[in-house]
Amino acid sequence: MKAPRKAGHALILHEFLAARLANSLGIPVPFGEVSDVMNGREAWTSAVAGRTGKFYGPPDLSEVYSKEPHIMAGVAVFDVWIYNPDRVSENLVWHPNIGLWAIDHEGAFLGEHRSDPAELKELADQGFLYPGRKAIPFKPEDCSAWTKLISRQGAAIAAHALDICHTRALLTLDAKAHYLCFLERRAQNIAKLVEYSLELRAHPESFPLPGGAYTEPLH
């Protein structure tokens, strides 16, 4: 259970939205829900991925990739889609008995240092150098199925997840439009974003991305 630590940080929205997007794609993220805590505050509450109540320490990324290449590649492609540069080993849970789980998505989308959804426009075409890329020799063939899935279905999945967020009063209609444009844009260019962010080629061609002008949300 965790609540925002400072004003303007959309922690609950980002955790809720990331979990719903991941679950729709088949990315293993523990299912969670918004809960009320003391003094009328809200928090994000999710299940603990473990066995018989035991917590597992941060995994070795190269070992995880050797055991779970398809899922680890899916987590990485998903992180690129939602602009999550915070995928360190502490934000993964892995054990042979429970598999691989991705946790902690509060740093995705606008992260902790931005609060205006309109600023998503500045990030829509940006790649980032994935933190685990040095420890994990990502292969294009492990990522291709995930990039195709997001390219083809990401926009529809995002629209549905954001409808749920709005129904839960986690964001306004105006903010919903900005998040949707952001996710649609990144889904459109996910292959190029992944190629750059995971360094699938030594020198990816043409960055920023092609793909037409960013579409401003309708108000």
Disulfide bonds with the S-S distance in Angstrom:
none
